[in-house]
Amino acid sequence: MTIPAGVREASWTGSLRTLLPHYTRELEKPGAPPAFRVVLPRGASVTITRIPGTARRLVEIGRSTKPRTSNGYTAWDLEVSTFVAQLGLQGWKRDNVSHQREGLAVVFMEPEA
């Protein structure tokens, strides 16, 4: 997937449970980029963005290639549910998106406080 201008790419080998709090703090620092795209060891990526003018966040979970079989899509759904549980995204609004013909992603929007 193409990284939008200004988005900083990072790698992560820590616990998924600590990823969102860590990069939320990074986004709050002076001079922080508008978003972080975090590449995980097995190929998935998590992009964390602040919604301008709010304290709310967008979290995108993606893969650069779409599954090729129905079993692949079943595995993708399981992977997304694991991310939701580990990142604490329960109750966030979900949208399925596709940035490129070959990739896929799911975007979660933090609810208003």
OpenMM code with the backbone's topology and positions (N, CA, C; nanometers):
from openmm import Vec3, app, unit

residues = "MET THR ILE PRO ALA GLY VAL ARG GLU ALA SER TRP THR GLY SER LEU ARG THR LEU LEU PRO HIS TYR THR ARG GLU LEU GLU LYS PRO GLY ALA PRO PRO ALA PHE ARG VAL VAL LEU PRO ARG GLY ALA SER VAL THR ILE THR ARG ILE PRO GLY THR ALA ARG ARG LEU VAL GLU ILE GLY ARG SER THR LYS PRO ARG THR SER ASN GLY TYR THR ALA TRP ASP LEU GLU VAL SER THR PHE VAL ALA GLN LEU GLY LEU GLN GLY TRP LYS ARG ASP ASN VAL SER HIS GLN ARG GLU GLY LEU ALA VAL VAL PHE MET GLU PRO GLU ALA".split()
positions = [
    Vec3(0.0837, -0.1182, 0.0000),
    Vec3(0.0000, 0.0000, 0.0000),
    Vec3(0.0880, 0.1242, 0.0000),
    Vec3(0.0422, 0.2270, -0.0654),
    Vec3(0.1163, 0.3515, -0.0739),
    Vec3(0.0969, 0.4308, 0.0553),
    Vec3(0.2040, 0.4871, 0.1046),
    Vec3(0.1976, 0.5661, 0.2275),
    Vec3(0.1713, 0.7113, 0.1897),
    Vec3(0.0634, 0.7726, 0.2417),
    Vec3(0.0361, 0.9134, 0.2117),
    Vec3(0.1479, 1.0047, 0.2630),
    Vec3(0.1596, 1.1211, 0.2020),
    Vec3(0.2624, 1.2183, 0.2416),
    Vec3(0.2508, 1.2513, 0.3895),
    Vec3(0.3651, 1.2600, 0.4557),
    Vec3(0.3682, 1.2990, 0.5958),
    Vec3(0.3468, 1.1859, 0.6943),
    Vec3(0.3037, 1.0707, 0.6472),
    Vec3(0.2803, 0.9579, 0.7365),
    Vec3(0.4133, 0.8877, 0.7627),
    Vec3(0.4431, 0.8670, 0.8876),
    Vec3(0.5695, 0.8030, 0.9237),
    Vec3(0.5499, 0.6524, 0.9356),
    Vec3(0.6363, 0.5765, 0.8699),
    Vec3(0.6289, 0.4314, 0.8781),
    Vec3(0.7204, 0.3830, 0.9899),
    Vec3(0.6727, 0.2824, 1.0620),
    Vec3(0.7493, 0.2252, 1.1727),
    Vec3(0.7267, 0.0745, 1.1726),
    Vec3(0.8147, 0.0037, 1.2391),
    Vec3(0.7933, -0.1400, 1.2556),
    Vec3(0.7630, -0.1658, 1.4029),
    Vec3(0.7036, -0.2801, 1.4313),
    Vec3(0.6615, -0.3106, 1.5677),
    Vec3(0.6761, -0.4597, 1.5914),
    Vec3(0.7399, -0.4950, 1.7015),
    Vec3(0.7503, -0.6354, 1.7392),
    Vec3(0.6956, -0.6585, 1.8794),
    Vec3(0.6414, -0.5541, 1.9407),
    Vec3(0.5864, -0.5655, 2.0753),
    Vec3(0.4460, -0.6225, 2.0749),
    Vec3(0.3837, -0.6184, 2.1888),
    Vec3(0.2482, -0.6684, 2.2067),
    Vec3(0.1485, -0.5775, 2.1337),
    Vec3(0.0490, -0.6383, 2.0703),
    Vec3(-0.0565, -0.5579, 2.0074),
    Vec3(-0.1308, -0.4741, 2.1111),
    Vec3(-0.1417, -0.5231, 2.2325),
    Vec3(-0.2135, -0.4497, 2.3378),
    Vec3(-0.1481, -0.3145, 2.3696),
    Vec3(-0.0179, -0.3024, 2.3455),
    Vec3(0.0509, -0.1772, 2.3771),
    Vec3(0.0744, -0.0884, 2.2549),
    Vec3(0.0431, -0.1387, 2.1355),
    Vec3(0.0682, -0.0632, 2.0127),
    Vec3(-0.0124, 0.0663, 2.0069),
    Vec3(-0.1438, 0.0587, 2.0261),
    Vec3(-0.2281, 0.1778, 2.0152),
    Vec3(-0.1948, 0.2835, 2.1215),
    Vec3(-0.1794, 0.2466, 2.2480),
    Vec3(-0.1405, 0.3489, 2.3457),
    Vec3(-0.0053, 0.4137, 2.3135),
    Vec3(0.0898, 0.3318, 2.2671),
    Vec3(0.2223, 0.3847, 2.2351),
    Vec3(0.2146, 0.4897, 2.1245),
    Vec3(0.1493, 0.4561, 2.0126),
    Vec3(0.1454, 0.5498, 1.9002),
    Vec3(0.0472, 0.6649, 1.9229),
    Vec3(-0.0499, 0.6473, 2.0110),
    Vec3(-0.1356, 0.7604, 2.0497),
    Vec3(-0.0499, 0.8649, 2.1215),
    Vec3(0.0376, 0.8196, 2.2112),
    Vec3(0.1285, 0.9130, 2.2799),
    Vec3(0.2231, 0.9792, 2.1797),
    Vec3(0.2720, 0.9020, 2.0817),
    Vec3(0.3619, 0.9575, 1.9798),
    Vec3(0.2920, 1.0667, 1.8983),
    Vec3(0.1642, 1.0469, 1.8665),
    Vec3(0.0889, 1.1469, 1.7897),
    Vec3(0.0689, 1.2768, 1.8677),
    Vec3(0.0741, 1.2691, 2.0003),
    Vec3(0.0536, 1.3870, 2.0847),
    Vec3(0.1790, 1.4720, 2.1002),
    Vec3(0.2928, 1.4209, 2.0608),
    Vec3(0.4181, 1.4944, 2.0770),
    Vec3(0.4274, 1.6100, 1.9776),
    Vec3(0.4930, 1.7200, 2.0190),
    Vec3(0.5117, 1.8322, 1.9260),
    Vec3(0.5879, 1.7859, 1.8011),
    Vec3(0.5430, 1.8310, 1.6862),
    Vec3(0.6094, 1.7962, 1.5611),
    Vec3(0.5810, 1.6556, 1.5109),
    Vec3(0.4843, 1.5882, 1.5732),
    Vec3(0.4509, 1.4517, 1.5315),
    Vec3(0.3906, 1.4526, 1.3912),
    Vec3(0.4079, 1.3443, 1.3173),
    Vec3(0.3446, 1.3351, 1.1859),
    Vec3(0.1929, 1.3226, 1.2029),
    Vec3(0.1169, 1.3368, 1.0934),
    Vec3(-0.0291, 1.3252, 1.1053),
    Vec3(-0.0744, 1.1821, 1.1331),
    Vec3(0.0117, 1.0848, 1.1036),
    Vec3(-0.0243, 0.9443, 1.1255),
    Vec3(0.1016, 0.8593, 1.1294),
    Vec3(0.0865, 0.7423, 1.1900),
    Vec3(0.1906, 0.6401, 1.1884),
    Vec3(0.1343, 0.5172, 1.1196),
    Vec3(0.2098, 0.4622, 1.0263),
    Vec3(0.1769, 0.3341, 0.9647),
    Vec3(0.2753, 0.2338, 1.0213),
    Vec3(0.2232, 0.1401, 1.0992),
    Vec3(0.3066, 0.0440, 1.1706),
    Vec3(0.2987, -0.0898, 1.0982),
    Vec3(0.4135, -0.1382, 1.0529),
    Vec3(0.4208, -0.2648, 0.9810),
    Vec3(0.4560, -0.3749, 1.0810),
    Vec3(0.3763, -0.4784, 1.0788),
    Vec3(0.3937, -0.5889, 1.1729),
    Vec3(0.4713, -0.7034, 1.1075),
    Vec3(0.5338, -0.7898, 1.1881),
    Vec3(0.6218, -0.8940, 1.1349),
    Vec3(0.5588, -0.9877, 1.0311),
    Vec3(0.4297, -1.0140, 1.0388),
    Vec3(0.3680, -1.1087, 0.9455),
    Vec3(0.2974, -1.0404, 0.8292),
    Vec3(0.3251, -0.9110, 0.8082),
    Vec3(0.2771, -0.8443, 0.6883),
    Vec3(0.1570, -0.7531, 0.7022),
    Vec3(0.0854, -0.7613, 0.8105),
    Vec3(-0.0263, -0.6686, 0.8300),
    Vec3(0.0292, -0.5314, 0.8678),
    Vec3(-0.0528, -0.4296, 0.8483),
    Vec3(-0.0130, -0.2960, 0.8918),
    Vec3(-0.1274, -0.2329, 0.9698),
    Vec3(-0.0914, -0.1434, 1.0608),
    Vec3(-0.1883, -0.0681, 1.1399),
    Vec3(-0.1512, 0.0788, 1.1251),
    Vec3(-0.2440, 0.1588, 1.0734),
    Vec3(-0.2209, 0.3019, 1.0600),
    Vec3(-0.3080, 0.3737, 1.1618),
    Vec3(-0.2451, 0.4614, 1.2405),
    Vec3(-0.3138, 0.5337, 1.3470),
    Vec3(-0.3075, 0.6816, 1.3140),
    Vec3(-0.4254, 0.7451, 1.3109),
    Vec3(-0.4376, 0.8858, 1.2739),
    Vec3(-0.5285, 0.9560, 1.3731),
    Vec3(-0.4987, 1.0804, 1.4035),
    Vec3(-0.5905, 1.1642, 1.4806),
    Vec3(-0.6883, 1.2291, 1.3835),
    Vec3(-0.8143, 1.2357, 1.4200),
    Vec3(-0.9123, 1.3081, 1.3393),
    Vec3(-0.8907, 1.4559, 1.3690),
    Vec3(-0.8580, 1.5359, 1.2667),
    Vec3(-0.8266, 1.6781, 1.2898),
    Vec3(-0.9358, 1.7503, 1.3685),
    Vec3(-0.8920, 1.8296, 1.4654),
    Vec3(-0.9834, 1.9087, 1.5473),
    Vec3(-1.0518, 1.8321, 1.6583),
    Vec3(-1.0140, 1.7045, 1.6760),
    Vec3(-1.0740, 1.6231, 1.7823),
    Vec3(-0.9647, 1.5434, 1.8519),
    Vec3(-1.0030, 1.4751, 1.9576),
    Vec3(-0.9110, 1.3827, 2.0242),
    Vec3(-0.9341, 1.2406, 1.9746),
    Vec3(-1.0288, 1.2233, 1.8808),
    Vec3(-1.0626, 1.0903, 1.8293),
    Vec3(-0.9572, 1.0390, 1.7312),
    Vec3(-0.9525, 0.9067, 1.7210),
    Vec3(-0.8540, 0.8430, 1.6340),
    Vec3(-0.9221, 0.7566, 1.5273),
    Vec3(-0.8502, 0.7377, 1.4182),
    Vec3(-0.8850, 0.6383, 1.3166),
    Vec3(-0.7768, 0.5328, 1.3205),
    Vec3(-0.8173, 0.4080, 1.3134),
    Vec3(-0.7218, 0.2981, 1.3080),
    Vec3(-0.7552, 0.2146, 1.1858),
    Vec3(-0.6573, 0.2004, 1.0974),
    Vec3(-0.6750, 0.1194, 0.9772),
    Vec3(-0.5900, -0.0058, 0.9891),
    Vec3(-0.6520, -0.1207, 0.9680),
    Vec3(-0.5820, -0.2489, 0.9672),
    Vec3(-0.5813, -0.2952, 0.8226),
    Vec3(-0.4637, -0.3239, 0.7700),
    Vec3(-0.4577, -0.3571, 0.6287),
    Vec3(-0.3600, -0.4663, 0.5926),
    Vec3(-0.3758, -0.5119, 0.4715),
    Vec3(-0.2858, -0.6069, 0.4063),
    Vec3(-0.2655, -0.5585, 0.2645),
    Vec3(-0.1473, -0.5806, 0.2097),
    Vec3(-0.1174, -0.5322, 0.0754),
    Vec3(-0.1776, -0.6191, -0.0342),
    Vec3(-0.2210, -0.7407, 0.0021),
    Vec3(-0.2852, -0.8278, -0.0962),
    Vec3(-0.4170, -0.8814, -0.0408),
    Vec3(-0.5132, -0.8975, -0.1304),
    Vec3(-0.6419, -0.9551, -0.0911),
    Vec3(-0.6292, -1.1072, -0.0852),
    Vec3(-0.7098, -1.1708, -0.0012),
    Vec3(-0.7139, -1.3171, -0.0025),
    Vec3(-0.7617, -1.3664, -0.1390),
    Vec3(-0.7200, -1.4851, -0.1759),
    Vec3(-0.7560, -1.5405, -0.3073),
    Vec3(-0.8676, -1.6446, -0.2996),
    Vec3(-0.9011, -1.6880, -0.1793),
    Vec3(-1.0032, -1.7923, -0.1633),
    Vec3(-1.1011, -1.7535, -0.0533),
    Vec3(-1.2119, -1.8249, -0.0444),
    Vec3(-1.3073, -1.7976, 0.0634),
    Vec3(-1.2443, -1.8286, 0.1994),
    Vec3(-1.1583, -1.9300, 0.2048),
    Vec3(-1.0876, -1.9588, 0.3303),
    Vec3(-0.9953, -1.8429, 0.3676),
    Vec3(-0.9362, -1.7793, 0.2666),
    Vec3(-0.8505, -1.6634, 0.2919),
    Vec3(-0.9289, -1.5481, 0.3523),
    Vec3(-1.0513, -1.5257, 0.3024),
    Vec3(-1.1354, -1.4193, 0.3585),
    Vec3(-1.1806, -1.4543, 0.5000),
    Vec3(-1.2048, -1.5823, 0.5252),
    Vec3(-1.2398, -1.6255, 0.6605),
    Vec3(-1.1223, -1.5982, 0.7553),
    Vec3(-1.0016, -1.6277, 0.7089),
    Vec3(-0.8813, -1.6020, 0.7896),
    Vec3(-0.8645, -1.4517, 0.8127),
    Vec3(-0.8922, -1.3690, 0.7104),
    Vec3(-0.8842, -1.2232, 0.7244),
    Vec3(-0.9824, -1.1748, 0.8307),
    Vec3(-1.1067, -1.2237, 0.8274),
    Vec3(-1.2057, -1.1839, 0.9278),
    Vec3(-1.1599, -1.2215, 1.0686),
    Vec3(-1.1002, -1.3391, 1.0827),
    Vec3(-1.0470, -1.3812, 1.2130),
    Vec3(-0.9318, -1.2907, 1.2558),
    Vec3(-0.8454, -1.2563, 1.1607),
    Vec3(-0.7332, -1.1674, 1.1910),
    Vec3(-0.7840, -1.0301, 1.2373),
    Vec3(-0.8824, -0.9768, 1.1677),
    Vec3(-0.9383, -0.8463, 1.2065),
    Vec3(-1.0000, -0.8546, 1.3456),
    Vec3(-1.0729, -0.9626, 1.3747),
    Vec3(-1.1337, -0.9744, 1.5084),
    Vec3(-1.0269, -0.9833, 1.6171),
    Vec3(-0.9128, -1.0451, 1.5854),
    Vec3(-0.8015, -1.0493, 1.6810),
    Vec3(-0.7468, -0.9094, 1.7052),
    Vec3(-0.7290, -0.8316, 1.5974),
    Vec3(-0.6829, -0.6938, 1.6125),
    Vec3(-0.7815, -0.6120, 1.6959),
    Vec3(-0.9101, -0.6278, 1.6696),
    Vec3(-1.0117, -0.5534, 1.7453),
    Vec3(-0.9983, -0.5832, 1.8939),
    Vec3(-0.9867, -0.7089, 1.9285),
    Vec3(-0.9741, -0.7480, 2.0691),
    Vec3(-0.8443, -0.6969, 2.1302),
    Vec3(-0.7319, -0.7159, 2.0608),
    Vec3(-0.6019, -0.6788, 2.1151),
    Vec3(-0.5805, -0.5275, 2.1222),
    Vec3(-0.6342, -0.4531, 2.0234),
    Vec3(-0.6168, -0.3074, 2.0228),
    Vec3(-0.7246, -0.2355, 2.1021),
    Vec3(-0.8282, -0.3074, 2.1452),
    Vec3(-0.9356, -0.2457, 2.2224),
    Vec3(-1.0290, -0.1615, 2.1369),
    Vec3(-1.0630, -0.2091, 2.0179),
    Vec3(-1.1459, -0.1320, 1.9248),
    Vec3(-1.2942, -0.1680, 1.9331),
    Vec3(-1.3344, -0.2443, 2.0323),
    Vec3(-1.4750, -0.2777, 2.0469),
    Vec3(-1.5552, -0.1485, 2.0625),
    Vec3(-1.6667, -0.1376, 1.9912),
    Vec3(-1.7507, -0.0191, 1.9999),
    Vec3(-1.7118, 0.0913, 1.9035),
    Vec3(-1.6021, 0.0748, 1.8308),
    Vec3(-1.5625, 0.1728, 1.7300),
    Vec3(-1.6386, 0.1431, 1.6020),
    Vec3(-1.6688, 0.2462, 1.5218),
    Vec3(-1.7383, 0.2286, 1.3944),
    Vec3(-1.6431, 0.1653, 1.2924),
    Vec3(-1.6925, 0.0627, 1.2216),
    Vec3(-1.6102, -0.0115, 1.1250),
    Vec3(-1.6545, 0.0181, 0.9814),
    Vec3(-1.5563, 0.0400, 0.8948),
    Vec3(-1.5792, 0.0533, 0.7513),
    Vec3(-1.4775, -0.0315, 0.6781),
    Vec3(-1.5231, -0.1105, 0.5810),
    Vec3(-1.4317, -0.1866, 0.4946),
    Vec3(-1.3938, -0.0971, 0.3783),
    Vec3(-1.2659, -0.0885, 0.3495),
    Vec3(-1.2188, -0.0069, 0.2383),
    Vec3(-1.1142, -0.0837, 0.1600),
    Vec3(-1.0904, -0.0400, 0.0394),
    Vec3(-0.9837, -0.0969, -0.0424),
    Vec3(-0.9109, 0.0190, -0.1077),
    Vec3(-0.7847, 0.0397, -0.0726),
    Vec3(-0.7056, 0.1500, -0.1272),
    Vec3(-0.6539, 0.1196, -0.2664),
    Vec3(-0.6262, -0.0044, -0.2894),
    Vec3(-0.5705, -0.0453, -0.4171),
    Vec3(-0.6426, -0.1706, -0.4623),
    Vec3(-0.6360, -0.1950, -0.5898),
    Vec3(-0.6989, -0.3134, -0.6453),
    Vec3(-0.6529, -0.4407, -0.5740),
    Vec3(-0.5250, -0.4472, -0.5391),
    Vec3(-0.4718, -0.5708, -0.4824),
    Vec3(-0.4745, -0.5772, -0.3301),
    Vec3(-0.4986, -0.4654, -0.2613),
    Vec3(-0.4946, -0.4655, -0.1156),
    Vec3(-0.6323, -0.4513, -0.0534),
    Vec3(-0.6375, -0.4665, 0.0771),
    Vec3(-0.7626, -0.4447, 0.1482),
    Vec3(-0.7337, -0.3902, 0.2869),
    Vec3(-0.8339, -0.3253, 0.3428),
    Vec3(-0.8182, -0.2674, 0.4760),
    Vec3(-0.9535, -0.2512, 0.5423),
    Vec3(-0.9492, -0.2394, 0.6724),
    Vec3(-1.0661, -0.2099, 0.7528),
    Vec3(-1.0304, -0.0884, 0.8371),
    Vec3(-1.1198, 0.0101, 0.8410),
    Vec3(-1.0951, 0.1318, 0.9176),
    Vec3(-1.1928, 0.1364, 1.0348),
    Vec3(-1.1405, 0.1691, 1.1514),
    Vec3(-1.2217, 0.1862, 1.2706),
    Vec3(-1.2123, 0.3306, 1.3181),
    Vec3(-1.3275, 0.3934, 1.3451),
    Vec3(-1.3313, 0.5311, 1.3942),
    Vec3(-1.3727, 0.5289, 1.5414),
    Vec3(-1.2913, 0.5936, 1.6216),
    Vec3(-1.3197, 0.6019, 1.7653),
    Vec3(-1.4499, 0.6779, 1.7882),
    Vec3(-1.5357, 0.6297, 1.8774),
    Vec3(-1.6599, 0.7020, 1.9045),
    Vec3(-1.6337, 0.8328, 1.9794),
    Vec3(-1.7295, 0.9236, 1.9682),
    Vec3(-1.7182, 1.0502, 2.0423),
    Vec3(-1.7337, 1.0223, 2.1904),
    Vec3(-1.6609, 1.0989, 2.2692),
    Vec3(-1.6648, 1.0780, 2.4153),
    Vec3(-1.7949, 1.1256, 2.4743),
] * unit.nanometer
topology = app.Topology()
chain = topology.addChain("A")
for resn in residues:
    res = topology.addResidue(resn, chain)
    for name in ("N", "CA", "C"):
        topology.addAtom(name, app.Element.getBySymbol(name[0]), res)
